[in-house]
């Protein structure tokens, strides 16, 4: 059978910064294309890596539009939770969220736990606080390999290469794993790595919420359980970056990121005589020759936090 896999839709009723057009309509159009692909391939269900929704609470109108669309095709979607639809990174205290309501309201959207078929095992692993640390300690291990294709679907910051040391993450090289394939989510950039014959596959995010993601081509993975293969296909309904972002802001964003990096680097070398956070920030900006505009943004963010 053919099983589509997608992740990180971040469906929301509002446009993110620098996003143009109608984000909600674009999100539903892409979701419908995924459902159509599943229908054409006679897929019994679809897998989602989490963050279908962008926040714990979205309007019931949007909730109904999502569920009505899925129910129209009558193809179940098994999804992880992800960090965005949860409260305080804790699913146990998130039962009043929209995601929990969707699970209760409809049979076509279901929480992904364990799915077993002849010759196939699919194990879902939801996001939780410090999940990357847990993966470093415990790894990803299936109890019995048997003669079946074992698939782990994980919402965690699994990276193809080392990332910022200040951000908790784990690389595919570090992860102790005995599954045949790991379907990754949470990290929005697509990648496909093979380590010791284990496939680590991330199609990238469906919902491009940041201008940094303008070059991502929203795509899905088609899993063939008979051939035990995976294939990435780009969604035809995904608009080009020029139609979804105000690209004139790219240079400003890049300058801001560079200035922030300079600011952070200075934290390691600057000595302070008091604990006045705003004074510290101003001093670092001065020594790092951060522009007045960026310095103002930094100070504004500190005072609002």
Secondary structure by P-SEA (a helix, b strand, c coil): cbbbbbccccccccccccccccaaaaaaaaaaaaaaaaaaacccbbbbcccccccccccaaaaaaaaaaaaaacbbbbbccccccccccccccccccaaaaaaacccccccccccccccbbbbbbbbccaaaaaaaacccccccccccbbbbbbccccccccccccccccccccccccccccccccccccccccccccccccccccccccccccccccbbbbbbccccbbbbbcccccccccccccccaaaaaaaaaaaaaaaaaacccccccccaaaaaaaaaaaaacccaaaaaaaaaaaaac
